[in-house]
C-alpha cells in the first residue's frame, strides 16, 4: 500500500561524486574528514603492513620510510593500477625496487587493501 502523502518525494540524495567514488576510487575533498595515515594501516610485523589502498603515496612513504618513483598518481591504488594496468586479483604481487605489494582485498572495480613488505 502506498502512502499518498509521500508519493513522488525523494527519500535521499545521491550526488555524482557518490557514484564516481563507488565506481572508481574514493577521492578526498574538503567535505571528507582528514584521517591520519596510522588509521590507514595495520602492523603485521616490523617490515610488513596491511594498508588501505586509498592512502596517499606521500603519507605511505613518510610513515614507512619507503622511496617510490614519482608519477601521475596520488594514492597507493593509483600507483598499483599504473603498474598492473588492471585491477589485479587477490594474491597478486607487484614488486617495485625492494618492496612487495600483495593485493590483500579488492573488488572487480577497485583495490581496497594491500600487504606491503620489504
C-alpha positions as CSV (number, residue, x, y, z in Angstrom):
1,X,0.0,0.0,0.0
2,X,1.4,3.4,-0.9
3,X,1.2,6.4,1.3
4,X,-0.4,9.3,-0.8
5,X,1.4,11.9,1.2
6,X,4.9,10.7,0.3
7,X,4.3,9.6,-3.3
8,X,6.9,11.0,-5.6
9,X,9.1,12.6,-2.9
10,X,12.8,12.0,-2.6
11,X,14.0,9.9,0.3
12,X,17.6,10.7,-0.1
13,X,20.2,12.4,-2.3
14,X,22.9,10.8,-4.4
15,X,25.5,13.0,-5.9
16,X,27.6,12.4,-8.9
17,X,30.6,12.3,-6.5
18,X,28.9,9.3,-4.7
19,X,28.5,7.4,-7.9
20,X,32.1,8.2,-9.1
21,X,33.5,7.1,-5.8
22,X,31.6,3.8,-5.9
23,X,32.6,3.0,-9.4
24,X,36.2,4.2,-9.3
25,X,38.1,5.2,-6.3
26,X,37.4,7.3,-3.2
27,X,38.6,10.9,-3.7
28,X,39.3,13.3,-0.9
29,X,37.9,16.8,-0.9
30,X,37.0,19.5,1.6
31,X,34.0,17.6,2.8
32,X,35.8,14.4,3.7
33,X,37.2,14.0,7.2
34,X,41.0,14.1,7.3
35,X,42.3,10.8,8.6
36,X,45.8,10.2,9.9
37,X,48.0,7.8,8.0
38,X,48.2,5.5,11.0
39,X,44.5,4.9,10.8
40,X,45.0,3.6,7.3
41,X,47.5,0.8,8.2
42,X,47.8,-2.3,10.4
43,X,51.1,-3.6,11.6
44,X,51.7,-7.3,10.8
45,X,55.5,-7.3,11.7
46,X,58.4,-5.0,11.7
47,X,58.5,-4.7,7.9
48,X,55.1,-5.8,6.9
49,X,51.8,-3.9,7.0
50,X,48.2,-4.1,5.7
51,X,47.5,-0.8,4.2
52,X,44.4,0.9,2.7
53,X,44.8,1.4,-1.0
54,X,43.3,4.8,-0.6
55,X,46.3,6.1,1.5
56,X,48.2,8.9,-0.1
57,X,51.5,7.7,-1.5
58,X,53.4,10.6,0.2
59,X,51.9,9.5,3.6
60,X,52.8,5.9,3.0
61,X,56.4,6.7,2.1
62,X,56.8,9.1,5.1
63,X,55.2,6.7,7.6
64,X,57.1,3.6,6.5
65,X,60.3,5.2,5.3
66,X,59.9,3.9,1.7
67,X,61.1,5.6,-1.5
68,X,58.9,5.0,-4.6
69,X,59.2,6.5,-8.1
70,X,57.3,9.7,-8.8
71,X,54.4,9.6,-11.3
72,X,50.9,10.7,-12.1
73,X,49.4,9.1,-9.1
74,X,48.4,10.3,-5.6
75,X,47.3,7.1,-3.8
76,X,48.7,3.6,-3.4
77,X,45.8,2.3,-5.5
78,X,46.7,4.6,-8.4
79,X,50.3,3.6,-8.2
80,X,49.5,-0.1,-8.3
81,X,47.0,0.4,-11.2
82,X,49.7,2.2,-13.1
83,X,52.0,-0.8,-12.7
84,X,49.4,-3.6,-13.2
85,X,47.3,-1.8,-15.9
86,X,44.2,-3.6,-14.5
87,X,42.6,-4.4,-11.2
88,X,44.8,-7.3,-10.1
89,X,43.2,-10.3,-8.3
90,X,43.8,-11.0,-4.6
91,X,47.2,-12.5,-4.1
92,X,48.9,-10.7,-7.0
93,X,52.3,-9.5,-6.1
94,X,53.7,-6.3,-7.6
95,X,57.3,-5.5,-6.9
96,X,58.9,-2.1,-7.0
97,X,62.6,-1.9,-6.0
98,X,62.9,-4.0,-2.8
99,X,59.2,-3.6,-1.9
100,X,56.5,-6.2,-2.4
101,X,52.8,-5.1,-2.7
102,X,50.5,-8.0,-2.4
103,X,46.8,-7.4,-3.2
104,X,45.0,-8.3,0.1
105,X,41.4,-7.3,-0.6
106,X,39.8,-5.9,-3.8
107,X,36.6,-5.9,-5.8
108,X,36.3,-6.1,-9.6
109,X,36.1,-2.2,-9.5
110,X,38.9,-1.2,-7.1
111,X,41.8,-2.3,-4.9
112,X,40.9,-1.9,-1.2
113,X,43.8,-3.3,0.9
114,X,47.4,-4.1,0.1
115,X,50.1,-6.0,2.1
116,X,53.3,-4.0,1.9
117,X,56.5,-5.8,2.9
118,X,60.2,-5.2,2.3
